[in-house]
């Protein structure tokens, strides 16, 4: 896509009630459309909610597992219409469950991702994905990361090498589980969440849209902090810890080209010098 595009990243709470989740998504799509957004990034687990306990997930209280062609995803496609929308959910594949995301428009599914990197507790609830791939959308070439994926530089780098100029990060990222701070702004995970968003954008010289859950589920308290980050690592729009939309207008192709004009990180890599394991 040439010219400026409005990108919206969501901070909002989602739980097990799929009808409630769909109503909230419909409202967010409407607000994004009113703001002129062409790309809307919803959080991880926006359909069905995330885990209530990351250390010891209750096998009888997991998010509902949805088939890729389920009515709920069809509804989101219809809501998206001309917009490009990324949404996270628990994907059923036979007996296996994946923490997954799809990118859709009214015309159908454009791209799909299964979370690759898992914190220890999540392995009891989900299988792991195995790859990262970018894909073409009406707003440009895009790739998706889920939660812990963005902790690893190789994840976003793989998408950038595959041509992604926009990275959508869908999260259900909580405050620290082992050492929660009295104020969310002082929490270790609050600092890391912002740091990873800005670093992944700057090191790959891409635009990054980061969505996250808010509120609480079980013992988990989610950070919010949705944002849009430019290719120099600058935060262009943010929600802080509150629910809402972070909306920024960006000429993606021009900003990425400007960031890479003198220092082109992808072109200046030395793959032969890097250890693979």
Secondary structure, 3 states (H helix, E strand, C coil): CCCCEEEEEEEECCCCCHHHHHHHHHHHHHHHHHCCCCEEECCCCCECCCCCCCCCCCCCCCCCCECCCCHHHHHHHHHHCCCEEEEEEEEEECCEEEEEEEEEECCEEEEEEECCCCCHHHHHCCECCCCCCCEEECCEEEEEEEHHHHHCHHHHHHHHHCCCCEEEEEECCECCCCCCCCCHHHCHHHHHHHHHHHHHHHHHCCEEEEEEECCEECCEEECCCCEEECCCCCEEEECCCCCEEEEEEECHHHHHHHHCCCCCCCCCCCHHHCCCC
